[in-house]
């Protein structure tokens, strides 16, 4: 009987240790995750508006090797400063914003189209108005910065690719999903078009 009691106590202690081994890291992990999200949002005014899942997706990309960006997009009014990578893959859009392949490259004449997530880097586009300035600092050999002025903001359906057409002027087209706080796959696209100064 004595050994049974000792075995019972030992089993209870082992069960308590196993439970603690599971609960402590889980609670600690969740607390640290919430802390990391809060710190990330505090880093920049634009990040505080990000969706938590988007922040985690961005953080996962930090350990990955990325190609050299084509440039840096700055939207002072919206607090946006983000690298522009080629393409629109998940990796690209989680790490920065993506240049739409087939449109003019930064620094070229034509329509430069750039897309980003509405719950990430491009959430601040909702605060833009006609007349606001946007900058694209190029990373090509010539370098330099192109300044654009917002000319038009409109909403289109996802299948409307006319926003990618050459406009006959040096244009910057920023594309994101809309509505900004829609739950699920957003049914529309928010388009910001800007004209290059001096063009």
N, C-alpha and C positions, 0 to 999 in steps of 0.2 A: 504494500500500500504506500509506503514511504517513497519508493522509487517512482511510483505512478504520479504522486504529487509533484516530485521533482521534475519529472518529464513534462507534466502539464505546465508547470511554471516556466520551464525552458522553452516549450513550444509557444507559450504566450509571449515571452520575451522576444523570441525569434520573429513571431508575427508582428510585434510592435516595431522591431527594427526594420523589417521588410516594408511595413506601412510607412515608416518615417523615411526610408530610402526612396520611396516613391513620392510621397507628399512634399517633402522638403524641396527637392529639385524642381518639381512641378510648380509649386507656389513661387519659389525663387525665380524660376525661368519666366513665369508670367509677369512677375513684378518687374524684372529687369527688362522685359520686352516693352512693357508700358513706359518704363523710364526712358528707354532708347527712343521710343516714338516721341515722347515729350521733348527730349533733348534735340531730336532732329527738327521738330517743329519750331523749337526756340532758335535754331541756328539762323533761320532766315524768315523774313515776313512772309515770303511766298510759300514756304513749306508748311506753315501752320494750317493752311487750308487743305492740305493733301489728305487723301483717304489713307487709313492705316494700312490697308493691304498694298497700296501703291508704294508707301514708304518701305515696307518689307521687301517688295520686289526691287526697289532701287538699291536697298542695302545689300541684297544678294549679288547685284552686279558689281559691287565695289571690289570683289576679289577676282573679277574676270579681266582679262586683257582685252582692251578695246583698240580699234584702229584710231589713227590720228583724226580728230574731228575736222570737218570742212570749214568750220568757223565757230564763232560764239554769237548767239542771238541774245540781244539785250532789249528789254522793254522796261524802261525806267519807271513808268507810271504803275506797272503791275508788279514791280519787284522781281522781274524774270531776268536771269542770267544763266544761260544753259548752252552746253556744247551741241553743235549740229553734226550728226553723223549721217553717213550715206545709208539710205534704205529705211524701211518701216517695220523691221522685225521686232518681236517682243523684246529681245535684248536691247536693241537700239532705243526703243521707246520707254523702257524702264530706266535706262541710264541717262538719257537726254531727250532730244527731239530728232526727228528724221527728215532728211531731204528726200522729197518724192522723186524717185528715179525717173528720168525722162523729161524733167523740167529743167530750166536753166540753173546752172550752178551759181553759188554766191560769187558776185563780181561780174557775171556774164549779163549781157542784155537779154531781156525776155522776162518770163514769169518764173520766179524762184518760189517753189512751193515747199513748205515745211509743215510737218504734222507732229502733234504731241497729244498726250493723254489729258483729258478734261479734269481728271482727279489727281493730276500730278503737276508737271511743269506748266501746262497751259491753263490751269484753273484761273489764273489771274487775267486771262484774256477777257473775261466777263466785265472787267472794269474799264476797258478801253473805250475811247470815243473818237469820232472823226477829228483829225487834227493832231492826235497824239503821235509821238515819234518812236520809231523802232530802229535799232542799229544791228547790223550784221558785220562783225569783225571777221575778215577773211583770213584763212591760214595758208592761202596759196603763196607762191613765191613773191608775188607783188605785195602781198599783205594789204593793209589799209582797212578802212571801215566805211561801209555804205550806210547812209541814213535815209530812212523812208518815213513818209508821213501817211497816217491812216486816212484812206480815201473813202472806204466803204466797209460796212459791217452788215452781213446778211446771213440768213439761215437757208440751207438747202437740204434736199434728201440725199441719202448716201450714194445713190446711183448717179447723181448729177456731177459729172466730171468736167463740166464746162468751166469750172473755177480754175482748172489746170491749163486752159487754153492760153496761147500767147496773146497778150493784150495789145501788142504793138508799142508798149511802153515798158520801161524797166519797172517791174512790179514784184512785190513780195506778197505771197498768199500764205496765211497761217490758217491751219485747219485743225479743228478738234471736234469731238462729239458733243452733242447738245440734246437735251438740257444738261447743264453742268452738274446738277445734283440728282439726276434721274437714276433710279435703282434698276439695274440690269443693263442690257444692251441699249444704248441711246438710239432713238429713231431718226435723229437729224444730225446735220453737221453745221458747226458754227464757223463762219468764214470771216477772216479779217484781211482785207486787201489794202496794201499801202503802195504809194508811188515813190520811186527813188527821187531824192532831192537833186536838182540840177540835171535831171535827165530829160 
